[in-house]
Amino acid sequence: MTNNANKSSLFSGVGGIVIAGAVVGLISALLVKMGNPGNMGFCIACFLRDIAGTTKLHTAAVVQYFRPEIVGLVVGAMAMSIVSKEFSPKGGSAPFTRFIIAAFVMIGALVFLGCPLRMVLRLGGGDLNALVALAGFAAGILVGIFFLNKGFSLKRTYTVNKAEGFAFPVALVGLFVLSLVVPTLFVVSEKGPGSMQAPIIMALAAGLIVGILAQKTRLCMVAGIRDLVLFKDTKLLIGFCSIIIAALIGNIAFGQFNLGFAGQPVAHSAHVWTFLGMLVVGFGSVLLGGCPLRQLIMAGEGNADSAVTVMGYIVGAAFAHNFGLAGSAYSAENPVGGPSANGQAAVIIGIIVLLVIAFANSKKAKN
Amino acid sequence: MKTVDARGLSCPQPVLMTKNALASNEKQYEVLVDNSTAKENVTRFATNSGYKVSVEEKGDDFVLTLSK
């Protein structure tokens, strides 16, 4: 069957990515208005960390909640990929290496206090600390690109059984339903970010919509900058910018905009660690082939490697809180905030581990 | 005709392999991919590089023919 390569509809073009970005930005501002923590309409790192908390994989009392947004994202992506015949169960591309990279990506993100998507949303909320994060993120992406050009590859995937492709979405939905039916099994924060929640139905719907759009448009924070540098391709970067602008408009409309470094919600101003934490995120995400949002979407499309990656994020989050690695937000006692010595050490270890993995999997060194 | 086999690989690798292959500046290439994202990205890159792209579906794979 021959088809026109450019038939690709509204959503694979630039118009689609602008719309998708705008919807993500506006929905994010709305979720904050409806109860989510500041500049946290979406944060894949924070939300997976909350899920790790509610299932008691860590016991940080302020960040425990089964975020419905995550469930919506995965189910939305799964539904969309089935409809568009893009659901494709596959796996086998260095799963455990991906798990390790993902764990460090999560630790880097929690040192900064946000995944790349929340970094973008923080920019749209006026949080200038996110500019430092963006610089670190971009630096990390450049390091990753250096290795891509050296032939870095985690090798190919293979088709697996349908059941394997559905295993992650089904397990996630099953756990979520369990959290609604037998809530006493789970813990939910009574104060702190974990206690700040948009209504469940709304959070679920928001996730579904963004999951559908992100599947359709391949929205990815890391690919935006990566593809600009590698291929002079601006499509995904336009989505990135569209989110910032829409979040900015939404935040101004809802009175949530606050320009500056100090006093930002769930944030700190330890710039060196913000930079280095996001460097780990950018570097690791290039090695993984996509940001945490994109990994969740691909897990919904039946990619078992991405499912393993998401598990790596969750375990990384559990380690981050069990070992006190995550950055501390501003508080009266700690007006700058930032990561503890443990967190700083973990970031340095993360950079070293990623370098070792990148060298070990670069083609020209071997074949 | 030069063939780039990028099956099983996810982006950016298929585009990167295509980019490296295009450096030899031949009239026609065949690029094999197995996912829609790679199909779209390789198509976009090749089109921007001045190639015409036609896509054929073969089982689970896509065969992209790039020609000048």
Boltz contact constraints between the chains, C-beta under 6 A:
constraints:
  - contact:
      token1: [A, 1]
      token2: [B, 57]
      max_distance: 6.0
  - contact:
      token1: [A, 2]
      token2: [B, 56]
      max_distance: 6.0
  - contact:
      token1: [A, 3]
      token2: [B, 55]
      max_distance: 6.0
  - contact:
      token1: [A, 5]
      token2: [B, 43]
      max_distance: 6.0
  - contact:
      token1: [A, 5]
      token2: [B, 53]
      max_distance: 6.0
  - contact:
      token1: [A, 5]
      token2: [B, 55]
      max_distance: 6.0
  - contact:
      token1: [A, 12]
      token2: [B, 40]
      max_distance: 6.0
  - contact:
      token1: [A, 86]
      token2: [B, 36]
      max_distance: 6.0
  - contact:
      token1: [A, 156]
      token2: [B, 8]
      max_distance: 6.0
  - contact:
      token1: [A, 156]
      token2: [B, 9]
      max_distance: 6.0
  - contact:
      token1: [A, 157]
      token2: [B, 8]
      max_distance: 6.0
  - contact:
      token1: [A, 218]
      token2: [B, 37]
      max_distance: 6.0
  - contact:
      token1: [A, 230]
      token2: [B, 12]
      max_distance: 6.0
  - contact:
      token1: [A, 231]
      token2: [B, 45]
      max_distance: 6.0
  - contact:
      token1: [A, 289]
      token2: [B, 10]
      max_distance: 6.0
